Structure formats: C-alpha cells, structure tokens
Amino acid sequence: MDTLNLPAPIAAYFAADPETEALARCFTAQAVLKDEGHTYTGVRAIQAFLADASAKYDATTVPFALEQEDGSHRVRATVTGNFPGSPIVLSYRFRLEGALIASLEITA
C-alpha cells in the first residue's frame, strides 16, 4: 500500500480497515457508498454497513494498483476473507471532497 502513494483520505480508509469507527471518519457527512448492489448514504449508514461486512466476512484488503479516472481514484485490491471465491480482486472507486471521501463504489 505504501508504494502506491495513495491520496491521504484513501490511505486513511485502507489503514483504518477493519475499525469501523475510524473508517467512518474517512467520509463526508453525506457520503455515498455502493457495494453488493446496495447504496448507503450518510456516515451512520456507511458505518453500519461496514461493521456488518467486517463481522460477516472477516476480510483483509491489500491495495496493489491506483489509477485516476474522470476526477476519481480507482484502487484495485486483493481481498481475502470468509466468503466464496476468496481471495478476489475488487475495484474501489473513490471521489474525494477535500480531505474526506464523498463517494465510494466497490465492484468486482
């Protein structure tokens, strides 16, 4: 992760995982997170989703690639955990607002 030179809010997001309170502090108040076919809006909804996912999957995420696309940052990461198909490579598309994450979309 350190060799990718991730923007500070994104580095903080991956460093905080799986601590959901620390993860929640990475987002703006009205941030939007999309994952597993669902959309979560606001820090409380995002924190609840992240806590549930952490308990359910016990996953470890290791970022390995960073690209900038259309004003967003796309990070590809290997995710290993308690789920079928583990490990899997996921794509994290971040849109930043200042020093916080305004939106995050996680896809396979």
C-alpha positions as CSV (number, residue, x, y, z in Angstrom):
1,M,0.0,0.0,0.0
2,D,2.8,2.5,0.9
3,T,4.4,2.2,-2.6
4,L,1.1,3.2,-4.3
5,N,1.3,6.8,-3.0
6,L,-2.4,6.9,-2.3
7,P,-4.1,10.2,-1.6
8,A,-4.3,10.8,2.2
9,P,-8.1,10.1,2.6
10,I,-7.8,6.8,0.6
11,A,-4.7,5.8,2.5
12,A,-6.6,6.5,5.8
13,Y,-9.5,4.4,4.6
14,F,-7.3,1.3,3.9
15,A,-5.3,1.9,7.1
16,A,-8.4,2.1,9.3
17,D,-9.9,-1.2,8.0
18,P,-11.5,-3.1,9.8
19,E,-12.0,-0.4,12.6
20,T,-15.4,0.8,11.6
21,E,-15.4,4.0,13.7
22,A,-12.1,5.0,12.1
23,L,-13.4,4.1,8.7
24,A,-16.5,6.3,9.2
25,R,-14.3,9.3,10.0
26,C,-12.9,9.0,6.4
27,F,-16.2,10.0,4.9
28,T,-18.1,13.3,4.5
29,A,-21.4,13.6,6.4
30,Q,-23.5,12.9,3.3
31,A,-21.1,10.4,1.6
32,V,-22.5,7.6,-0.5
33,L,-21.1,4.1,-0.5
34,K,-22.2,1.5,-3.1
35,D,-21.4,-2.2,-2.6
36,E,-23.1,-5.6,-3.1
37,G,-26.0,-4.0,-5.1
38,H,-26.9,-1.6,-2.3
39,T,-26.4,2.2,-1.7
40,Y,-25.7,3.6,1.8
41,T,-25.9,7.3,2.3
42,G,-24.5,9.2,5.3
43,V,-21.8,8.3,7.8
44,R,-24.2,6.3,10.1
45,A,-25.5,4.1,7.3
46,I,-22.0,3.6,5.9
47,Q,-20.6,2.7,9.4
48,A,-23.4,0.2,10.0
49,F,-22.8,-1.5,6.6
50,L,-19.0,-1.6,7.2
51,A,-19.5,-3.1,10.7
52,D,-21.8,-5.8,9.3
53,A,-19.5,-6.6,6.4
54,S,-16.5,-6.8,8.7
55,A,-18.3,-9.2,11.1
56,K,-19.6,-11.3,8.2
57,Y,-16.5,-11.6,6.0
58,D,-13.5,-11.0,8.3
59,A,-11.7,-9.7,5.3
60,T,-8.2,-8.4,4.7
61,T,-7.7,-5.9,1.9
62,V,-4.4,-5.2,0.2
63,P,-4.3,-2.4,-2.4
64,F,-2.0,-3.0,-5.4
65,A,-2.9,-0.5,-8.1
66,L,-4.1,3.1,-8.4
67,E,-5.5,5.0,-11.4
68,Q,-7.1,8.4,-11.8
69,E,-10.2,8.4,-14.0
70,D,-12.7,11.3,-14.6
71,G,-11.9,13.1,-11.3
72,S,-12.0,9.9,-9.2
73,H,-9.4,7.5,-8.0
74,R,-9.7,3.8,-8.7
75,V,-7.8,1.4,-6.4
76,R,-7.6,-2.3,-7.2
77,A,-7.1,-4.5,-4.2
78,T,-6.9,-8.2,-3.3
79,V,-9.5,-9.0,-0.7
80,T,-9.2,-12.3,1.3
81,G,-11.8,-13.4,3.8
82,N,-14.6,-15.7,4.8
83,F,-16.6,-15.7,1.6
84,P,-16.9,-17.9,-1.5
85,G,-14.3,-17.2,-4.1
86,S,-11.7,-15.8,-1.7
87,P,-9.4,-14.2,-2.5
88,I,-10.9,-11.8,-5.0
89,V,-9.7,-8.6,-6.7
90,L,-12.1,-5.7,-6.1
91,S,-12.2,-2.2,-7.6
92,Y,-12.7,0.8,-5.2
93,R,-13.7,4.0,-7.0
94,F,-13.3,7.0,-4.7
95,R,-14.4,10.5,-5.3
96,L,-12.8,12.9,-2.8
97,E,-14.0,16.2,-1.3
98,G,-11.2,17.9,0.4
99,A,-9.6,15.6,2.9
100,L,-12.6,13.2,3.0
101,I,-14.3,10.6,0.8
102,A,-17.5,11.9,-0.8
103,S,-18.3,8.6,-2.6
104,L,-17.0,5.1,-2.8
105,E,-18.2,2.4,-5.2
106,I,-16.9,-1.2,-4.7
107,T,-17.2,-3.6,-7.6
108,A,-15.7,-7.0,-8.6
